[in-house]
């Protein structure tokens, strides 16, 4: 079953994305390189609580 994970930009700390995540397959926190519209560049986004 999927759970919603919210991703925040590492540089500006804004919460830009929400993605579906399978807890059994990925028990750790997500880290994805995505576009931040506030920084106007591709930055690493980490999963928040």
C-alpha distance matrix in Angstrom:
0.0 3.8 6.7 10.2 12.7 16.4 18.9 22.5 25.6 27.4 30.8 30.9 27.8 26.7 23.1 22.9 19.4 15.9 13.1 9.4 8.4 6.1 7.7 8.4 10.2 11.8 12.7 15.7 16.4 16.4 19.9 20.6 24.0 24.1 26.9 27.9 30.0 31.8 32.9 33.3 32.2 29.3 28.1 25.4 22.7 20.8 17.7 19.0 18.0
3.8 0.0 3.8 6.7 9.2 12.8 15.3 19.0 22.0 24.0 27.3 27.3 24.3 23.1 19.4 19.1 15.6 12.1 9.4 5.7 5.2 4.7 7.0 9.2 10.1 10.6 11.8 14.1 14.1 13.6 16.9 17.4 20.8 20.5 23.2 24.2 26.2 28.0 29.1 29.6 28.5 25.7 24.6 22.1 19.2 17.6 14.5 15.9 15.4
6.7 3.8 0.0 3.8 6.4 9.9 12.8 16.3 19.7 21.6 24.9 24.6 21.5 20.3 16.6 16.9 13.7 10.1 8.3 5.6 5.2 6.3 7.1 10.4 11.6 10.9 11.3 12.9 12.3 12.2 15.6 16.5 19.9 19.6 22.1 22.5 24.5 25.9 27.1 28.0 27.2 24.6 23.1 20.6 17.3 15.4 12.0 12.7 11.8
10.2 6.7 3.8 0.0 3.8 6.6 9.8 13.2 16.6 18.9 22.0 21.4 18.3 16.8 13.1 13.2 10.1 6.5 5.7 4.7 6.1 8.8 9.9 13.4 14.1 12.6 13.1 13.8 12.1 11.4 14.2 14.7 17.7 16.9 19.1 19.1 21.0 22.3 23.8 24.7 24.1 21.8 20.5 18.3 14.8 13.3 10.0 10.6 10.3
12.7 9.2 6.4 3.8 0.0 3.8 6.5 9.9 13.3 15.3 18.6 18.2 15.1 14.1 10.6 11.1 8.4 5.6 5.3 6.1 6.3 9.5 10.0 13.7 13.8 11.4 11.8 11.4 8.9 8.2 10.8 11.7 14.8 14.3 16.7 16.6 18.9 19.9 21.0 22.2 21.4 19.0 17.3 14.8 11.3 9.5 6.2 7.2 7.9
16.4 12.8 9.9 6.6 3.8 0.0 3.8 6.7 10.2 12.7 15.6 14.8 11.7 10.4 6.8 7.7 5.8 4.3 6.4 8.8 9.7 13.2 13.6 17.3 17.2 14.5 14.7 13.6 10.4 9.3 10.8 11.3 13.7 12.7 14.4 13.7 15.8 16.5 17.7 19.2 18.8 16.9 15.1 13.1 9.3 8.2 5.6 5.7 7.5
18.9 15.3 12.8 9.8 6.5 3.8 0.0 3.8 6.8 9.3 12.3 12.0 9.4 8.5 5.7 6.2 5.1 6.0 7.7 10.7 11.2 14.7 15.2 18.7 17.9 14.8 15.4 13.4 9.8 8.0 8.1 8.3 10.3 9.5 11.4 10.6 13.4 14.0 14.7 16.2 15.4 13.4 11.3 9.4 5.6 5.2 4.5 6.0 9.2
22.5 19.0 16.3 13.2 9.9 6.7 3.8 0.0 3.8 6.4 8.9 8.3 5.6 5.3 4.1 5.9 7.1 9.1 11.3 14.5 14.9 18.4 18.5 21.9 21.2 17.8 18.0 15.5 11.7 10.4 9.5 9.9 10.7 10.0 11.0 9.2 11.9 11.6 12.1 14.3 13.9 12.5 9.9 8.5 5.2 5.5 6.3 6.5 10.0
25.6 22.0 19.7 16.6 13.3 10.2 6.8 3.8 0.0 3.8 5.6 5.8 4.8 5.5 6.4 7.0 9.0 11.9 13.9 17.2 17.7 21.0 21.3 24.5 23.3 19.9 20.4 17.5 13.8 12.0 10.0 9.7 9.2 8.6 9.0 6.9 9.9 9.3 8.9 11.3 10.7 9.6 6.8 6.4 4.5 6.6 9.1 9.8 13.5
27.4 24.0 21.6 18.9 15.3 12.7 9.3 6.4 3.8 0.0 3.8 6.1 5.5 8.1 9.6 10.8 12.5 15.0 16.6 19.6 19.4 22.4 22.2 25.2 23.9 20.3 20.4 17.1 13.6 12.4 9.9 10.5 10.0 10.7 11.5 9.7 12.9 11.8 10.3 13.1 11.9 10.7 7.1 6.1 5.7 6.8 10.0 10.6 14.2
30.8 27.3 24.9 22.0 18.6 15.6 12.3 8.9 5.6 3.8 0.0 3.8 5.8 8.4 11.0 12.0 14.5 17.5 19.4 22.6 22.8 26.0 25.9 28.9 27.6 24.0 24.2 20.9 17.4 16.1 13.4 13.4 12.0 12.1 11.7 9.3 11.8 9.9 7.9 11.2 10.5 10.5 7.5 8.3 8.8 10.5 13.6 13.9 17.3
30.9 27.3 24.6 21.4 18.2 14.8 12.0 8.3 5.8 6.1 3.8 0.0 3.9 5.6 9.0 10.3 13.5 16.5 19.1 22.5 23.2 26.6 26.6 29.9 28.9 25.4 25.5 22.4 18.7 17.5 15.3 15.2 14.0 13.2 12.1 8.8 10.4 7.7 7.1 10.8 11.4 12.1 9.7 10.8 10.1 11.8 14.1 13.6 16.8
27.8 24.3 21.5 18.3 15.1 11.7 9.4 5.6 4.8 5.5 5.8 3.9 0.0 3.8 6.5 9.0 11.7 14.2 16.8 20.0 20.4 23.7 23.5 26.9 26.3 22.7 22.5 19.6 15.9 15.1 13.6 14.1 14.0 13.3 13.1 10.1 12.1 10.0 10.2 13.5 13.8 13.7 10.9 10.7 8.8 9.4 11.0 10.0 13.0
26.7 23.1 20.3 16.8 14.1 10.4 8.5 5.3 5.5 8.1 8.4 5.6 3.8 0.0 3.8 6.0 9.3 11.9 15.0 18.5 19.6 23.1 23.4 27.0 26.3 23.1 23.2 20.7 16.9 15.7 14.5 14.3 14.2 12.5 11.8 8.6 9.8 8.1 9.7 12.5 13.4 13.5 11.6 11.8 9.4 10.6 11.5 10.5 13.3
23.1 19.4 16.6 13.1 10.6 6.8 5.7 4.1 6.4 9.6 11.0 9.0 6.5 3.8 0.0 3.8 6.2 8.3 11.6 14.9 16.2 19.8 20.2 23.9 23.4 20.4 20.6 18.6 14.9 13.6 13.2 13.0 13.6 11.8 11.8 9.4 10.9 10.4 12.2 14.3 14.9 14.2 12.4 12.0 8.7 9.4 9.2 8.4 11.0
22.9 19.1 16.9 13.2 11.1 7.7 6.2 5.9 7.0 10.8 12.0 10.3 9.0 6.0 3.8 0.0 3.8 7.1 10.2 13.9 15.8 19.6 20.7 24.2 23.3 20.6 21.4 19.6 16.0 13.8 13.1 11.9 12.0 9.4 9.0 7.1 8.3 9.1 11.1 12.2 12.8 12.1 11.3 11.4 8.5 10.3 10.6 11.0 13.7
19.4 15.6 13.7 10.1 8.4 5.8 5.1 7.1 9.0 12.5 14.5 13.5 11.7 9.3 6.2 3.8 0.0 3.8 6.5 10.2 12.3 16.1 17.6 21.0 20.1 17.6 18.9 17.5 14.2 11.7 11.7 10.3 11.3 8.9 9.7 9.2 10.9 12.5 14.1 14.7 14.6 13.0 12.3 11.7 8.6 9.9 9.4 10.5 13.0
15.9 12.1 10.1 6.5 5.6 4.3 6.0 9.1 11.9 15.0 17.5 16.5 14.2 11.9 8.3 7.1 3.8 0.0 3.8 7.1 9.5 13.2 14.8 18.3 17.8 15.7 16.8 16.1 13.2 11.2 12.4 11.6 13.6 11.7 13.1 13.0 14.6 16.1 17.8 18.4 18.2 16.4 15.5 14.2 10.7 10.9 9.0 10.0 11.7
13.1 9.4 8.3 5.7 5.3 6.4 7.7 11.3 13.9 16.6 19.4 19.1 16.8 15.0 11.6 10.2 6.5 3.8 0.0 3.8 6.4 10.1 12.3 15.5 14.6 12.9 14.6 14.5 12.2 9.8 11.5 10.6 13.1 11.9 14.1 14.9 16.9 18.8 20.0 20.3 19.5 17.0 16.3 14.5 11.5 11.4 9.5 11.5 13.0
9.4 5.7 5.6 4.7 6.1 8.8 10.7 14.5 17.2 19.6 22.6 22.5 20.0 18.5 14.9 13.9 10.2 7.1 3.8 0.0 3.8 7.0 9.6 12.5 12.0 11.1 13.0 13.8 12.4 10.6 13.2 12.9 15.8 15.1 17.6 18.6 20.6 22.6 23.7 24.0 23.0 20.3 19.5 17.4 14.5 13.7 11.2 13.1 13.8
8.4 5.2 5.2 6.1 6.3 9.7 11.2 14.9 17.7 19.4 22.8 23.2 20.4 19.6 16.2 15.8 12.3 9.5 6.4 3.8 0.0 3.8 6.2 9.1 8.5 7.4 9.3 10.4 9.7 8.6 11.8 12.3 15.8 16.0 19.0 20.1 22.6 24.3 25.0 25.5 24.1 21.1 19.8 17.1 14.4 12.8 10.2 12.5 13.0
6.1 4.7 6.3 8.8 9.5 13.2 14.7 18.4 21.0 22.4 26.0 26.6 23.7 23.1 19.8 19.6 16.1 13.2 10.1 7.0 3.8 0.0 3.8 5.7 5.6 6.1 7.9 10.3 11.0 10.7 14.1 15.0 18.6 19.3 22.5 23.7 26.3 28.0 28.5 29.1 27.5 24.3 22.9 20.0 17.6 15.7 13.1 15.2 15.1
7.7 7.0 7.1 9.9 10.0 13.6 15.2 18.5 21.3 22.2 25.9 26.6 23.5 23.4 20.2 20.7 17.6 14.8 12.3 9.6 6.2 3.8 0.0 3.8 5.6 5.2 5.0 8.1 9.6 10.5 14.3 16.1 19.9 20.9 24.2 25.0 27.8 29.1 29.5 30.5 28.8 25.7 23.8 20.5 18.1 15.5 12.6 14.2 13.5
8.4 9.2 10.4 13.4 13.7 17.3 18.7 21.9 24.5 25.2 28.9 29.9 26.9 27.0 23.9 24.2 21.0 18.3 15.5 12.5 9.1 5.7 3.8 0.0 3.8 5.7 5.9 9.6 12.1 13.1 16.6 18.4 22.1 23.5 26.9 28.1 31.0 32.4 32.6 33.4 31.5 28.2 26.4 23.0 21.0 18.4 15.9 17.7 17.1
10.2 10.1 11.6 14.1 13.8 17.2 17.9 21.2 23.3 23.9 27.6 28.9 26.3 26.3 23.4 23.3 20.1 17.8 14.6 12.0 8.5 5.6 5.6 3.8 0.0 3.8 6.3 9.1 11.4 11.5 14.6 16.0 19.6 21.2 24.8 26.4 29.4 31.1 30.9 31.5 29.3 25.8 24.3 21.0 19.4 17.3 15.3 17.9 18.1
11.8 10.6 10.9 12.6 11.4 14.5 14.8 17.8 19.9 20.3 24.0 25.4 22.7 23.1 20.4 20.6 17.6 15.7 12.9 11.1 7.4 6.1 5.2 5.7 3.8 0.0 3.8 5.6 7.6 8.0 11.2 13.1 16.8 18.6 22.2 23.5 26.7 28.0 27.8 28.7 26.5 23.0 21.1 17.7 16.0 13.6 11.9 14.5 15.0
12.7 11.8 11.3 13.1 11.8 14.7 15.4 18.0 20.4 20.4 24.2 25.5 22.5 23.2 20.6 21.4 18.9 16.8 14.6 13.0 9.3 7.9 5.0 5.9 6.3 3.8 0.0 3.8 6.9 9.0 12.4 15.1 18.8 20.6 24.1 24.9 28.1 29.0 28.8 30.1 28.1 24.8 22.5 18.8 16.9 13.9 11.7 13.5 13.3
15.7 14.1 12.9 13.8 11.4 13.6 13.4 15.5 17.5 17.1 20.9 22.4 19.6 20.7 18.6 19.6 17.5 16.1 14.5 13.8 10.4 10.3 8.1 9.6 9.1 5.6 3.8 0.0 3.8 6.6 9.5 12.7 16.3 18.4 21.8 22.4 25.8 26.5 26.0 27.5 25.4 22.2 19.5 15.8 14.1 10.9 9.3 11.4 11.9
16.4 14.1 12.3 12.1 8.9 10.4 9.8 11.7 13.8 13.6 17.4 18.7 15.9 16.9 14.9 16.0 14.2 13.2 12.2 12.4 9.7 11.0 9.6 12.1 11.4 7.6 6.9 3.8 0.0 3.8 6.6 10.0 13.5 15.3 18.6 18.9 22.2 22.7 22.3 24.0 22.1 19.1 16.3 12.6 10.6 7.2 5.6 8.1 9.5
16.4 13.6 12.2 11.4 8.2 9.3 8.0 10.4 12.0 12.4 16.1 17.5 15.1 15.7 13.6 13.8 11.7 11.2 9.8 10.6 8.6 10.7 10.5 13.1 11.5 8.0 9.0 6.6 3.8 0.0 3.8 6.5 10.1 11.9 15.3 16.1 19.5 20.5 20.0 21.2 19.2 16.0 13.6 10.1 8.1 5.8 5.2 8.8 11.1
19.9 16.9 15.6 14.2 10.8 10.8 8.1 9.5 10.0 9.9 13.4 15.3 13.6 14.5 13.2 13.1 11.7 12.4 11.5 13.2 11.8 14.1 14.3 16.6 14.6 11.2 12.4 9.5 6.6 3.8 0.0 3.8 6.9 9.4 12.8 13.7 17.4 18.3 17.3 18.4 16.0 12.7 10.2 6.6 5.6 4.6 6.5 10.1 13.2
20.6 17.4 16.5 14.7 11.7 11.3 8.3 9.9 9.7 10.5 13.4 15.2 14.1 14.3 13.0 11.9 10.3 11.6 10.6 12.9 12.3 15.0 16.1 18.4 16.0 13.1 15.1 12.7 10.0 6.5 3.8 0.0 3.8 6.0 9.7 11.5 15.0 16.6 15.5 16.0 13.5 9.9 8.3 5.6 5.3 6.6 8.7 12.3 15.6
24.0 20.8 19.9 17.7 14.8 13.7 10.3 10.7 9.2 10.0 12.0 14.0 14.0 14.2 13.6 12.0 11.3 13.6 13.1 15.8 15.8 18.6 19.9 22.1 19.6 16.8 18.8 16.3 13.5 10.1 6.9 3.8 0.0 3.8 7.1 9.3 12.9 14.5 13.0 13.0 10.1 6.4 5.4 4.2 5.9 8.7 11.5 14.7 18.3
24.1 20.5 19.6 16.9 14.3 12.7 9.5 10.0 8.6 10.7 12.1 13.2 13.3 12.5 11.8 9.4 8.9 11.7 11.9 15.1 16.0 19.3 20.9 23.5 21.2 18.6 20.6 18.4 15.3 11.9 9.4 6.0 3.8 0.0 3.8 6.5 9.7 11.9 11.1 10.6 8.4 5.3 5.7 6.2 6.5 9.9 12.2 14.9 18.5
26.9 23.2 22.1 19.1 16.7 14.4 11.4 11.0 9.0 11.5 11.7 12.1 13.1 11.8 11.8 9.0 9.7 13.1 14.1 17.6 19.0 22.5 24.2 26.9 24.8 22.2 24.1 21.8 18.6 15.3 12.8 9.7 7.1 3.8 0.0 3.8 6.3 9.0 8.3 7.1 5.6 4.1 6.1 8.4 8.7 12.5 14.7 16.8 20.4
27.9 24.2 22.5 19.1 16.6 13.7 10.6 9.2 6.9 9.7 9.3 8.8 10.1 8.6 9.4 7.1 9.2 13.0 14.9 18.6 20.1 23.7 25.0 28.1 26.4 23.5 24.9 22.4 18.9 16.1 13.7 11.5 9.3 6.5 3.8 0.0 3.8 5.5 5.4 5.6 5.8 6.0 6.5 8.9 8.6 12.1 14.3 15.6 19.1
30.0 26.2 24.5 21.0 18.9 15.8 13.4 11.9 9.9 12.9 11.8 10.4 12.1 9.8 10.9 8.3 10.9 14.6 16.9 20.6 22.6 26.3 27.8 31.0 29.4 26.7 28.1 25.8 22.2 19.5 17.4 15.0 12.9 9.7 6.3 3.8 0.0 3.8 5.6 4.7 7.0 8.8 10.0 12.7 12.2 15.5 17.4 18.2 21.4
31.8 28.0 25.9 22.3 19.9 16.5 14.0 11.6 9.3 11.8 9.9 7.7 10.0 8.1 10.4 9.1 12.5 16.1 18.8 22.6 24.3 28.0 29.1 32.4 31.1 28.0 29.0 26.5 22.7 20.5 18.3 16.6 14.5 11.9 9.0 5.5 3.8 0.0 3.8 5.4 8.2 10.4 10.6 13.2 12.7 15.7 17.7 17.9 21.0
32.9 29.1 27.1 23.8 21.0 17.7 14.7 12.1 8.9 10.3 7.9 7.1 10.2 9.7 12.2 11.1 14.1 17.8 20.0 23.7 25.0 28.5 29.5 32.6 30.9 27.8 28.8 26.0 22.3 20.0 17.3 15.5 13.0 11.1 8.3 5.4 5.6 3.8 0.0 3.8 5.6 8.1 8.2 11.4 11.9 15.2 17.8 18.5 21.9
33.3 29.6 28.0 24.7 22.2 19.2 16.2 14.3 11.3 13.1 11.2 10.8 13.5 12.5 14.3 12.2 14.7 18.4 20.3 24.0 25.5 29.1 30.5 33.4 31.5 28.7 30.1 27.5 24.0 21.2 18.4 16.0 13.0 10.6 7.1 5.6 4.7 5.4 3.8 0.0 3.8 7.2 9.0 12.6 13.4 17.1 19.6 20.8 24.3
32.2 28.5 27.2 24.1 21.4 18.8 15.4 13.9 10.7 11.9 10.5 11.4 13.8 13.4 14.9 12.8 14.6 18.2 19.5 23.0 24.1 27.5 28.8 31.5 29.3 26.5 28.1 25.4 22.1 19.2 16.0 13.5 10.1 8.4 5.6 5.8 7.0 8.2 5.6 3.8 0.0 3.8 6.2 10.0 11.7 15.4 18.4 20.1 23.8
29.3 25.7 24.6 21.8 19.0 16.9 13.4 12.5 9.6 10.7 10.5 12.1 13.7 13.5 14.2 12.1 13.0 16.4 17.0 20.3 21.1 24.3 25.7 28.2 25.8 23.0 24.8 22.2 19.1 16.0 12.7 9.9 6.4 5.3 4.1 6.0 8.8 10.4 8.1 7.2 3.8 0.0 3.8 7.1 9.1 12.9 15.9 18.2 21.9
28.1 24.6 23.1 20.5 17.3 15.1 11.3 9.9 6.8 7.1 7.5 9.7 10.9 11.6 12.4 11.3 12.3 15.5 16.3 19.5 19.8 22.9 23.8 26.4 24.3 21.1 22.5 19.5 16.3 13.6 10.2 8.3 5.4 5.7 6.1 6.5 10.0 10.6 8.2 9.0 6.2 3.8 0.0 3.8 6.3 9.8 13.2 15.3 19.1
25.4 22.1 20.6 18.3 14.8 13.1 9.4 8.5 6.4 6.1 8.3 10.8 10.7 11.8 12.0 11.4 11.7 14.2 14.5 17.4 17.1 20.0 20.5 23.0 21.0 17.7 18.8 15.8 12.6 10.1 6.6 5.6 4.2 6.2 8.4 8.9 12.7 13.2 11.4 12.6 10.0 7.1 3.8 0.0 3.8 6.6 10.2 12.7 16.4
22.7 19.2 17.3 14.8 11.3 9.3 5.6 5.2 4.5 5.7 8.8 10.1 8.8 9.4 8.7 8.5 8.6 10.7 11.5 14.5 14.4 17.6 18.1 21.0 19.4 16.0 16.9 14.1 10.6 8.1 5.6 5.3 5.9 6.5 8.7 8.6 12.2 12.7 11.9 13.4 11.7 9.1 6.3 3.8 0.0 3.8 6.9 9.3 13.0
20.8 17.6 15.4 13.3 9.5 8.2 5.2 5.5 6.6 6.8 10.5 11.8 9.4 10.6 9.4 10.3 9.9 10.9 11.4 13.7 12.8 15.7 15.5 18.4 17.3 13.6 13.9 10.9 7.2 5.8 4.6 6.6 8.7 9.9 12.5 12.1 15.5 15.7 15.2 17.1 15.4 12.9 9.8 6.6 3.8 0.0 3.8 6.4 10.0
17.7 14.5 12.0 10.0 6.2 5.6 4.5 6.3 9.1 10.0 13.6 14.1 11.0 11.5 9.2 10.6 9.4 9.0 9.5 11.2 10.2 13.1 12.6 15.9 15.3 11.9 11.7 9.3 5.6 5.2 6.5 8.7 11.5 12.2 14.7 14.3 17.4 17.7 17.8 19.6 18.4 15.9 13.2 10.2 6.9 3.8 0.0 3.8 6.9
19.0 15.9 12.7 10.6 7.2 5.7 6.0 6.5 9.8 10.6 13.9 13.6 10.0 10.5 8.4 11.0 10.5 10.0 11.5 13.1 12.5 15.2 14.2 17.7 17.9 14.5 13.5 11.4 8.1 8.8 10.1 12.3 14.7 14.9 16.8 15.6 18.2 17.9 18.5 20.8 20.1 18.2 15.3 12.7 9.3 6.4 3.8 0.0 3.8
18.0 15.4 11.8 10.3 7.9 7.5 9.2 10.0 13.5 14.2 17.3 16.8 13.0 13.3 11.0 13.7 13.0 11.7 13.0 13.8 13.0 15.1 13.5 17.1 18.1 15.0 13.3 11.9 9.5 11.1 13.2 15.6 18.3 18.5 20.4 19.1 21.4 21.0 21.9 24.3 23.8 21.9 19.1 16.4 13.0 10.0 6.9 3.8 0.0
